[in-house]
């Protein structure tokens, strides 16, 4: 059961990453805003062609 749960999580992670990548490619944003948790993924998506800002950098507080 645990193995199946891990495979499901990996599948969802891949689906989410693929969807995010498609969204960035099609929307052509001028920058990407993210939280620290997703910073590495955002930097990968930017391909060095778009600036990546974190919520901390702009002084925003996450919603509780």
MARFIDREN-390358 format. One record per atom (N, C-alpha, C): x, z negated, y; residue in one letter; residue number from 1; atom name. Coordinates in Angstrom, 2 decimals. Each point is the difference from the previous one (the first is absolute). Example, Ala and Ser with C-alpha at 12.3 -4.5 7.8 and 13.67 -1.06 7.14 Angstrom:
# residues 2
<site u="13.19" w="-7.80" v="-5.69" type="A" seq="1" atom="N"/>
<site u="-0.89" w="0.00" v="1.19" type="A" seq="1" atom="CA"/>
<site u="0.90" w="0.00" v="1.20" type="A" seq="1" atom="C"/>
<site u="-0.35" w="0.72" v="1.05" type="S" seq="2" atom="N"/>
<site u="0.82" w="-0.06" v="1.19" type="S" seq="2" atom="CA"/>
<site u="-0.77" w="-0.73" v="1.09" type="S" seq="2" atom="C"/>
END
This chain:
# residues 64
<site u="0.82" w="0.00" v="-1.20" type="X" seq="1" atom="N"/>
<site u="-0.82" w="0.00" v="1.20" type="X" seq="1" atom="CA"/>
<site u="0.87" w="0.00" v="1.26" type="X" seq="1" atom="C"/>
<site u="1.05" w="-0.83" v="-0.02" type="X" seq="2" atom="N"/>
<site u="0.89" w="-0.07" v="1.16" type="X" seq="2" atom="CA"/>
<site u="0.69" w="1.33" v="0.27" type="X" seq="2" atom="C"/>
<site u="0.42" w="0.67" v="-1.08" type="X" seq="3" atom="N"/>
<site u="0.66" w="1.29" v="0.15" type="X" seq="3" atom="CA"/>
<site u="-0.95" w="1.03" v="0.63" type="X" seq="3" atom="C"/>
<site u="-1.23" w="-0.01" v="-0.44" type="X" seq="4" atom="N"/>
<site u="-1.00" w="0.92" v="0.55" type="X" seq="4" atom="CA"/>
<site u="-0.24" w="-0.28" v="1.49" type="X" seq="4" atom="C"/>
<site u="-0.04" w="-1.29" v="0.35" type="X" seq="5" atom="N"/>
<site u="-0.21" w="-0.38" v="1.39" type="X" seq="5" atom="CA"/>
<site u="1.16" w="0.50" v="0.86" type="X" seq="5" atom="C"/>
<site u="1.24" w="-0.14" v="-0.50" type="X" seq="6" atom="N"/>
<site u="1.16" w="0.48" v="0.75" type="X" seq="6" atom="CA"/>
<site u="-0.05" w="1.51" v="0.18" type="X" seq="6" atom="C"/>
<site u="-0.40" w="0.74" v="-1.05" type="X" seq="7" atom="N"/>
<site u="-0.10" w="1.46" v="0.12" type="X" seq="7" atom="CA"/>
<site u="-1.05" w="0.38" v="1.02" type="X" seq="7" atom="C"/>
<site u="-1.10" w="-0.74" v="0.03" type="X" seq="8" atom="N"/>
<site u="-1.06" w="0.29" v="0.97" type="X" seq="8" atom="CA"/>
<site u="0.51" w="-0.22" v="1.41" type="X" seq="8" atom="C"/>
<site u="0.72" w="-1.10" v="0.22" type="X" seq="9" atom="N"/>
<site u="0.56" w="-0.28" v="1.32" type="X" seq="9" atom="CA"/>
<site u="0.96" w="1.11" v="0.42" type="X" seq="9" atom="C"/>
<site u="0.85" w="0.44" v="-0.93" type="X" seq="10" atom="N"/>
<site u="0.94" w="1.07" v="0.32" type="X" seq="10" atom="CA"/>
<site u="-0.75" w="1.28" v="0.33" type="X" seq="10" atom="C"/>
<site u="-1.06" w="0.29" v="-0.74" type="X" seq="11" atom="N"/>
<site u="-0.79" w="1.19" v="0.26" type="X" seq="11" atom="CA"/>
<site u="-0.65" w="-0.06" v="1.37" type="X" seq="11" atom="C"/>
<site u="-0.54" w="-1.15" v="0.36" type="X" seq="12" atom="N"/>
<site u="-0.62" w="-0.14" v="1.32" type="X" seq="12" atom="CA"/>
<site u="1.04" w="0.08" v="1.10" type="X" seq="12" atom="C"/>
<site u="1.18" w="-0.57" v="-0.23" type="X" seq="13" atom="N"/>
<site u="1.07" w="0.07" v="1.00" type="X" seq="13" atom="CA"/>
<site u="0.40" w="1.45" v="0.24" type="X" seq="13" atom="C"/>
<site u="0.13" w="0.75" v="-1.08" type="X" seq="14" atom="N"/>
<site u="0.37" w="1.41" v="0.13" type="X" seq="14" atom="CA"/>
<site u="-1.10" w="0.77" v="0.73" type="X" seq="14" atom="C"/>
<site u="-1.25" w="-0.27" v="-0.34" type="X" seq="15" atom="N"/>
<site u="-1.12" w="0.67" v="0.66" type="X" seq="15" atom="CA"/>
<site u="0.01" w="-0.31" v="1.49" type="X" seq="15" atom="C"/>
<site u="0.20" w="-1.26" v="0.35" type="X" seq="16" atom="N"/>
<site u="0.03" w="-0.42" v="1.40" type="X" seq="16" atom="CA"/>
<site u="1.15" w="0.65" v="0.74" type="X" seq="16" atom="C"/>
<site u="1.17" w="0.02" v="-0.62" type="X" seq="17" atom="N"/>
<site u="1.17" w="0.62" v="0.62" type="X" seq="17" atom="CA"/>
<site u="-0.23" w="1.50" v="0.20" type="X" seq="17" atom="C"/>
<site u="-0.56" w="0.67" v="-0.99" type="X" seq="18" atom="N"/>
<site u="-0.29" w="1.43" v="0.12" type="X" seq="18" atom="CA"/>
<site u="-1.00" w="0.27" v="1.12" type="X" seq="18" atom="C"/>
<site u="-1.03" w="-0.82" v="0.08" type="X" seq="19" atom="N"/>
<site u="-1.01" w="0.17" v="1.05" type="X" seq="19" atom="CA"/>
<site u="0.61" w="-0.21" v="1.38" type="X" seq="19" atom="C"/>
<site u="0.84" w="-1.00" v="0.13" type="X" seq="20" atom="N"/>
<site u="0.65" w="-0.26" v="1.29" type="X" seq="20" atom="CA"/>
<site u="0.91" w="1.16" v="0.39" type="X" seq="20" atom="C"/>
<site u="0.72" w="0.52" v="-0.98" type="X" seq="21" atom="N"/>
<site u="0.90" w="1.13" v="0.27" type="X" seq="21" atom="CA"/>
<site u="-0.79" w="1.22" v="0.46" type="X" seq="21" atom="C"/>
<site u="-1.11" w="0.29" v="-0.65" type="X" seq="22" atom="N"/>
<site u="-0.84" w="1.14" v="0.41" type="X" seq="22" atom="CA"/>
<site u="-0.56" w="-0.22" v="1.40" type="X" seq="22" atom="C"/>
<site u="-0.40" w="-1.22" v="0.30" type="X" seq="23" atom="N"/>
<site u="-0.56" w="-0.29" v="1.32" type="X" seq="23" atom="CA"/>
<site u="1.03" w="0.24" v="1.09" type="X" seq="23" atom="C"/>
<site u="1.22" w="-0.43" v="-0.24" type="X" seq="24" atom="N"/>
<site u="1.06" w="0.20" v="1.00" type="X" seq="24" atom="CA"/>
<site u="0.31" w="1.48" v="0.16" type="X" seq="24" atom="C"/>
<site u="0.07" w="0.72" v="-1.11" type="X" seq="25" atom="N"/>
<site u="0.31" w="1.43" v="0.07" type="X" seq="25" atom="CA"/>
<site u="-1.08" w="0.78" v="0.75" type="X" seq="25" atom="C"/>
<site u="-1.26" w="-0.31" v="-0.23" type="X" seq="26" atom="N"/>
<site u="-1.10" w="0.77" v="0.59" type="X" seq="26" atom="CA"/>
<site u="-0.34" w="-0.41" v="1.42" type="X" seq="26" atom="C"/>
<site u="0.21" w="-1.27" v="0.33" type="X" seq="27" atom="N"/>
<site u="-0.39" w="-0.45" v="1.33" type="X" seq="27" atom="CA"/>
<site u="1.12" w="0.18" v="1.03" type="X" seq="27" atom="C"/>
<site u="1.23" w="0.15" v="-0.45" type="X" seq="28" atom="N"/>
<site u="1.16" w="0.16" v="0.86" type="X" seq="28" atom="CA"/>
<site u="0.02" w="-1.04" v="1.13" type="X" seq="28" atom="C"/>
<site u="0.03" w="-1.29" v="-0.36" type="X" seq="29" atom="N"/>
<site u="0.01" w="-1.04" v="1.03" type="X" seq="29" atom="CA"/>
<site u="1.31" w="0.01" v="0.79" type="X" seq="29" atom="C"/>
<site u="-0.06" w="-0.44" v="1.24" type="X" seq="30" atom="N"/>
<site u="1.22" w="-0.05" v="0.80" type="X" seq="30" atom="CA"/>
<site u="0.83" w="-1.25" v="-0.32" type="X" seq="30" atom="C"/>
<site u="-0.64" w="-1.00" v="-0.59" type="X" seq="31" atom="N"/>
<site u="0.71" w="-1.19" v="-0.47" type="X" seq="31" atom="CA"/>
<site u="-0.79" w="-0.65" v="-1.11" type="X" seq="31" atom="C"/>
<site u="0.65" w="-0.89" v="-0.72" type="X" seq="32" atom="N"/>
<site u="-0.66" w="-0.73" v="-1.09" type="X" seq="32" atom="CA"/>
<site u="0.08" w="-1.48" v="0.33" type="X" seq="32" atom="C"/>
<site u="-1.14" w="-0.66" v="-0.01" type="X" seq="33" atom="N"/>
<site u="-0.09" w="-1.43" v="0.26" type="X" seq="33" atom="CA"/>
<site u="-0.29" w="-0.70" v="-1.32" type="X" seq="33" atom="C"/>
<site u="0.78" w="-1.04" v="-0.31" type="X" seq="34" atom="N"/>
<site u="-0.15" w="-0.68" v="-1.28" type="X" seq="34" atom="CA"/>
<site u="0.31" w="-1.49" v="0.13" type="X" seq="34" atom="C"/>
<site u="-0.28" w="-0.73" v="-1.06" type="X" seq="35" atom="N"/>
<site u="0.41" w="-1.39" v="-0.04" type="X" seq="35" atom="CA"/>
<site u="1.31" w="-0.07" v="-0.79" type="X" seq="35" atom="C"/>
<site u="0.63" w="-1.17" v="-0.02" type="X" seq="36" atom="N"/>
<site u="1.28" w="-0.15" v="-0.69" type="X" seq="36" atom="CA"/>
<site u="-0.11" w="0.22" v="-1.49" type="X" seq="36" atom="C"/>
<site u="-1.16" w="-0.29" v="-0.58" type="X" seq="37" atom="N"/>
<site u="-0.20" w="0.16" v="-1.43" type="X" seq="37" atom="CA"/>
<site u="0.14" w="1.47" v="-0.40" type="X" seq="37" atom="C"/>
<site u="-0.46" w="0.90" v="0.82" type="X" seq="38" atom="N"/>
<site u="0.00" w="1.43" v="-0.32" type="X" seq="38" atom="CA"/>
<site u="1.06" w="0.79" v="0.75" type="X" seq="38" atom="C"/>
<site u="0.97" w="-0.69" v="0.58" type="X" seq="39" atom="N"/>
<site u="1.00" w="0.66" v="0.83" type="X" seq="39" atom="CA"/>
<site u="0.82" w="1.03" v="-0.78" type="X" seq="39" atom="C"/>
<site u="0.46" w="-0.34" v="-1.18" type="X" seq="40" atom="N"/>
<site u="0.81" w="0.95" v="-0.77" type="X" seq="40" atom="CA"/>
<site u="-0.78" w="1.26" v="-0.34" type="X" seq="40" atom="C"/>
<site u="-1.27" w="-0.17" v="-0.38" type="X" seq="41" atom="N"/>
<site u="-0.83" w="1.16" v="-0.31" type="X" seq="41" atom="CA"/>
<site u="-0.21" w="0.86" v="1.26" type="X" seq="41" atom="C"/>
<site u="-0.21" w="-0.64" v="1.13" type="X" seq="42" atom="N"/>
<site u="-0.21" w="0.73" v="1.25" type="X" seq="42" atom="CA"/>
<site u="1.25" w="0.78" v="0.40" type="X" seq="42" atom="C"/>
<site u="1.17" w="-0.62" v="-0.19" type="X" seq="43" atom="N"/>
<site u="1.24" w="0.69" v="0.33" type="X" seq="43" atom="CA"/>
<site u="0.20" w="1.21" v="-0.91" type="X" seq="43" atom="C"/>
<site u="-0.35" w="-0.15" v="-1.26" type="X" seq="44" atom="N"/>
<site u="0.11" w="1.12" v="-0.94" type="X" seq="44" atom="CA"/>
<site u="-0.95" w="1.12" v="0.41" type="X" seq="44" atom="C"/>
<site u="-1.23" w="-0.35" v="0.37" type="X" seq="45" atom="N"/>
<site u="-0.98" w="1.00" v="0.42" type="X" seq="45" atom="CA"/>
<site u="0.42" w="0.73" v="1.28" type="X" seq="45" atom="C"/>
<site u="0.69" w="-0.70" v="0.87" type="X" seq="46" atom="N"/>
<site u="0.37" w="0.62" v="1.27" type="X" seq="46" atom="CA"/>
<site u="1.07" w="1.07" v="-0.16" type="X" seq="46" atom="C"/>
<site u="0.74" w="-0.04" v="-1.10" type="X" seq="47" atom="N"/>
<site u="1.08" w="0.97" v="-0.25" type="X" seq="47" atom="CA"/>
<site u="0.96" w="0.10" v="1.17" type="X" seq="47" atom="C"/>
<site u="0.09" w="-1.04" v="0.78" type="X" seq="48" atom="N"/>
<site u="0.91" w="0.02" v="1.15" type="X" seq="48" atom="CA"/>
<site u="-0.48" w="0.89" v="1.13" type="X" seq="48" atom="C"/>
<site u="-1.20" w="0.54" v="-0.10" type="X" seq="49" atom="N"/>
<site u="-0.50" w="0.92" v="1.03" type="X" seq="49" atom="CA"/>
<site u="-0.97" w="-0.67" v="0.97" type="X" seq="49" atom="C"/>
<site u="-0.45" w="-1.20" v="-0.34" type="X" seq="50" atom="N"/>
<site u="-0.93" w="-0.73" v="0.86" type="X" seq="50" atom="CA"/>
<site u="0.49" w="-1.43" v="0.16" type="X" seq="50" atom="C"/>
<site u="-0.15" w="-0.58" v="1.19" type="X" seq="51" atom="N"/>
<site u="0.37" w="-1.40" v="0.14" type="X" seq="51" atom="CA"/>
<site u="-0.94" w="-0.91" v="-0.79" type="X" seq="51" atom="C"/>
<site u="0.54" w="-1.08" v="-0.51" type="X" seq="52" atom="N"/>
<site u="-0.79" w="-0.99" v="-0.75" type="X" seq="52" atom="CA"/>
<site u="0.09" w="-1.31" v="0.77" type="X" seq="52" atom="C"/>
<site u="-1.14" w="-0.54" v="0.38" type="X" seq="53" atom="N"/>
<site u="-0.07" w="-1.29" v="0.68" type="X" seq="53" atom="CA"/>
<site u="-0.73" w="-0.99" v="-0.87" type="X" seq="53" atom="C"/>
<site u="0.45" w="-1.26" v="0.06" type="X" seq="54" atom="N"/>
<site u="-0.71" w="-1.05" v="-0.72" type="X" seq="54" atom="CA"/>
<site u="-0.88" w="-0.77" v="0.98" type="X" seq="54" atom="C"/>
<site u="-0.96" w="-0.68" v="-0.54" type="X" seq="55" atom="N"/>
<site u="-0.88" w="-0.82" v="0.85" type="X" seq="55" atom="CA"/>
<site u="0.80" w="-1.04" v="0.75" type="X" seq="55" atom="C"/>
<site u="1.04" w="-0.54" v="-0.62" type="X" seq="56" atom="N"/>
<site u="0.86" w="-0.98" v="0.68" type="X" seq="56" atom="CA"/>
<site u="0.70" w="0.61" v="1.22" type="X" seq="56" atom="C"/>
<site u="0.42" w="1.24" v="-0.12" type="X" seq="57" atom="N"/>
<site u="0.70" w="0.65" v="1.10" type="X" seq="57" atom="CA"/>
<site u="-0.88" w="0.18" v="1.23" type="X" seq="57" atom="C"/>
<site u="-1.28" w="0.16" v="-0.21" type="X" seq="58" atom="N"/>
<site u="-0.89" w="0.18" v="1.15" type="X" seq="58" atom="CA"/>
<site u="-0.71" w="-1.29" v="0.39" type="X" seq="58" atom="C"/>
<site u="0.33" w="-1.08" v="-0.71" type="X" seq="59" atom="N"/>
<site u="-0.57" w="-1.31" v="0.33" type="X" seq="59" atom="CA"/>
<site u="-1.42" w="-0.21" v="-0.48" type="X" seq="59" atom="C"/>
<site u="-0.43" w="0.79" v="-0.95" type="X" seq="60" atom="N"/>
<site u="-1.37" w="-0.15" v="-0.52" type="X" seq="60" atom="CA"/>
<site u="-0.02" w="-1.06" v="-1.09" type="X" seq="60" atom="C"/>
<site u="-1.11" w="-0.69" v="-0.08" type="X" seq="61" atom="N"/>
<site u="-0.20" w="-0.99" v="-1.06" type="X" seq="61" atom="CA"/>
<site u="-0.97" w="0.57" v="-1.01" type="X" seq="61" atom="C"/>
<site u="0.30" w="-0.19" v="-1.30" type="X" seq="62" atom="N"/>
<site u="-0.92" w="0.52" v="-1.02" type="X" seq="62" atom="CA"/>
<site u="-1.33" w="-0.74" v="0.04" type="X" seq="62" atom="C"/>
<site u="-1.05" w="0.68" v="-0.39" type="X" seq="63" atom="N"/>
<site u="-1.31" w="-0.63" v="-0.09" type="X" seq="63" atom="CA"/>
<site u="-0.02" w="-0.97" v="-1.16" type="X" seq="63" atom="C"/>
<site u="-0.67" w="-1.09" v="0.16" type="X" seq="64" atom="N"/>
<site u="-0.07" w="-0.98" v="-1.08" type="X" seq="64" atom="CA"/>
<site u="-1.19" w="0.21" v="-0.86" type="X" seq="64" atom="C"/>
END
